[in-house]
């Protein structure tokens, strides 16, 4: 794989991961609904 394409590929995977797991505490550690105590918003997404 050319080195010019690899960073784009990795960034695309990270973006997809963020969209697939919008309430992952590792992706959004600063949002309160993404902590151990889920808010109603997170419960709706999980449901």
Secondary structure, DSSP 8 states (H G I E B T S, - for coil): --HHHHHHHHHHHHHHHHHHTTT-TTT-TT-GGGSSS--HHHHHHH-
